[in-house]
Amino acid sequence: MLAISLAAAGEPGNPDDIRLEKNGDNCTTLVPPAQSSPSTQGMLPDCGDRSVIDVLWVYTPDALAYVGEEEWIRVLCELNIEEVNTALANTQLPFAARMVGLVATDYDESGDHLALIQGQGDGIMDEIHAIRDSLAADIVVLITVDGYCGLAYVAPNNEAFGFQKVSAGCLTAPAFRHELGHNLGSKHWAADPGGFFSYSAGHVLTFDDGSTAGTTMGGNALPHFSNPRVEYEGVPTGVPVGTDDAADNWLAFMQTVPMVADFRCSGDCNANGIDDQTEILSGMAQDCDNNGVPDECQLDLNNNGIIDACDALPVIVRVPEDLPSLPLAIAMAESGIHEIVVAPGTWIGPFDTLGKAITIRSSDGPATTILDARGNGRVITIRSGETPQTVLDGFTITGGTAYSGAGMLIEYASPTIRNCIFTNNTADYAGGALRVTDASPHFIDCTFQTNIASWGGAVSTWSGTPIFERSRFIENTARSDGRGGAFSSWTSNASFIDCVFEQNTASAPGGALFIVDGGGANAPSISNTRFCSNTPDHINPSQWQDMGGNEFLDTCPCPADLTGDGTLNFFDVSAFLKAFNANDPIADFDNNSRWNFFDVSAFLEAFASGCP
């Protein structure tokens, strides 16, 4: 195939709030502000065509003059659709793209091409948005002559950025499959910034003779997206997640294609040429939930022969029995329908709840079910308008590294987090385990232990009204000149109910809790909470609401001294066994509201350690 590459004709516009990334002169990706703000995912209607990406092509007068006639443009567009479908098939991705329209625009190519077709209200190509809606196009491609060979937004979580631009001379490259990869969240290579996931990246294969060839996103030589499970001439086409140079667009696209295919709801979900409503009304298709989408286009994630929308709710989806990974299960799950149950094991992050109102729980509790970033970024991100109906229950969250919120970042959301252990996470700046910004999450029966940051060794909050109930903050550290060994509260109405702060350390005041702008309306409230053995102090400054029942001790009580007499002996063992058999909270030594072997082990360890 002839590969024509156009050199860049001038630098495209680069607004201050959009990051520009270049791959030589031929391809540019734009990461819009939507990448760092609440997404539209979860707020759009669920479509039946979550496996089909509908594409609208738009060409300029210059592009028509370059190619010669519209029919040749149509042929090139159809060729590009065929090329991307071949790449998807080669990558073992169960998805497809289809062309739903080809229209002309009078745009004279005198400005920032991609920004002008994506924007509205400027009088330039505004009519394209109405055409997009009428054709239910998920992605819009602008064909020009001027500019980079390809230019695309990386924003699979926001339909407003479902746009790309290709040059007419690059339609034989083929440029579209590469730019669609960007729309789906991929960067060029693992070392680049800007991918939707850290592993959303292309890959360059090295063969036995020393020659190299890149996947679609890693140079566009091969009709493959990266997938470490698929080989090309005996060489894996990707790098597994969990390594520094992870490149796994199969896993990434399994999550982002349904998001992009949901940008617009088409009227022919199974692509058979018959309108969905016609099929349903004529009896050719079943619609058990009466949502206007044929049942054959809807999910049956537990594979029981009943579409999940018509099954007994919640529909349990098990990882790895039903779906092989937690990110994939989250991507495929539907709000209000699915509950994800994760088997014991170590599951490698990162993870994102994608704004979905679903419960994600472990089957056997946090001691055996671990979400681990292995030092390669944040473990969990929750920043897409999640409500209390988004629940995370029963995990150990560890190995996170980030500027802030290494274990978990919660922004503009109010999820429920239960029975989780945050341990050994490290942030450069704030919130070793957790960063909360303009958010109101509810933490219940959680433990934050041995996390590190400069401000808020375990937790840092900025605004919002987070609630921490029956949670423990143990041996966390605010390093350097930071403050808040366990917790740093900035203009936040945090609440602490029945909590414990013990053995947390800061190099400045606020050994357990440091409060900024805590006076008046922003004062945290504390009730029935114990502070002990925090260094150099417990709370600083003293701008907080004392709701009663709090205690402040220089040294912590000996946890195994259940009789309270200061001596460990047979009577403490007897008291533990009695409490354990009665499911008394005093015997819940790992603080997860379950009484099992791990509580016995924790008690015996505490007993063997003795009392100060």
Stockholm file with secondary structure:
# STOCKHOLM 1.0

chainA/1-612         MLAISLAAAGEPGNPDDIRLEKNGDNCTTLVPPAQSSPSTQGMLPDCGDRSVIDVLWVYTPDALAYVGEEEWIRVLCELNIEEVNTALANTQLPFAARMVGLVATDYDESGDHLALIQGQGDGIMDEIHAIRDSLAADIVVLITVDGYCGLAYVAPNNEAFGFQKVSAGCLTAPAFRHELGHNLGSKHWAADPGGFFSYSAGHVLTFDDGSTAGTTMGGNALPHFSNPRVEYEGVPTGVPVGTDDAADNWLAFMQTVPMVADFRCSGDCNANGIDDQTEILSGMAQDCDNNGVPDECQLDLNNNGIIDACDALPVIVRVPEDLPSLPLAIAMAESGIHEIVVAPGTWIGPFDTLGKAITIRSSDGPATTILDARGNGRVITIRSGETPQTVLDGFTITGGTAYSGAGMLIEYASPTIRNCIFTNNTADYAGGALRVTDASPHFIDCTFQTNIASWGGAVSTWSGTPIFERSRFIENTARSDGRGGAFSSWTSNASFIDCVFEQNTASAPGGALFIVDGGGANAPSISNTRFCSNTPDHINPSQWQDMGGNEFLDTCPCPADLTGDGTLNFFDVSAFLKAFNANDPIADFDNNSRWNFFDVSAFLEAFASGCP
#=GR chainA/1-612 SS CCCCCCCCCSCCCCCTTSEEEEETTTEEEEECGGGGSCCSTTTSCCCSCTTEEEEEEEECHHHHHHHSSHHHHHHHHHHHHHHHHHHHHHTTCCCEEEEEEEEECCCCSCSCHHHHHHCCSSSSSTHHHHHHHHHTCSEEEEEESSSCSEEEECCTTCGGGCEEEEEGGGTTTTHHHHHHHHHTTCBSSTTSSCCSSTTCBCCEEECTTSCEEECTTTTSCSSCCCCTTSEETTEESSBCTTSTTCBCHHHHHHHHHHHHHTSSCCSCTTCSSSCHHHHHHTTSSCCTTCSSSCGGGSCCTTCSSSCGGGSSSSEEEEETTTSSCHHHHHHHCCTTTEEEEECSEEEECCEECTTCCCEEEESSCTTTEEEECTTSSCSEEECSCCCTTCEEESCEEECCEEEECSSEEEESCCCEEESCEEESCEEEEECSSEEEESCCCEEESCEEESCEESBCSSEEEESSCCEEESCEEESCEECTTCCCSSEEEESCCCEEESCEEESCEESSSCSSEEEESCSGGGCCEEESCEEESCBSCSEESCCSEECSCCEEESSCCCTTCTTCSSCCSHHHHHHHHHHHHTTCGGGCTTSSSCCSHHHHHHHHHHHHHCCC
#=GC SS_cons         CCCCCCCCCSCCCCCTTSEEEEETTTEEEEECGGGGSCCSTTTSCCCSCTTEEEEEEEECHHHHHHHSSHHHHHHHHHHHHHHHHHHHHHTTCCCEEEEEEEEECCCCSCSCHHHHHHCCSSSSSTHHHHHHHHHTCSEEEEEESSSCSEEEECCTTCGGGCEEEEEGGGTTTTHHHHHHHHHTTCBSSTTSSCCSSTTCBCCEEECTTSCEEECTTTTSCSSCCCCTTSEETTEESSBCTTSTTCBCHHHHHHHHHHHHHTSSCCSCTTCSSSCHHHHHHTTSSCCTTCSSSCGGGSCCTTCSSSCGGGSSSSEEEEETTTSSCHHHHHHHCCTTTEEEEECSEEEECCEECTTCCCEEEESSCTTTEEEECTTSSCSEEECSCCCTTCEEESCEEECCEEEECSSEEEESCCCEEESCEEESCEEEEECSSEEEESCCCEEESCEEESCEESBCSSEEEESSCCEEESCEEESCEECTTCCCSSEEEESCCCEEESCEEESCEESSSCSSEEEESCSGGGCCEEESCEEESCBSCSEESCCSEECSCCEEESSCCCTTCTTCSSCCSHHHHHHHHHHHHTTCGGGCTTSSSCCSHHHHHHHHHHHHHCCC
//
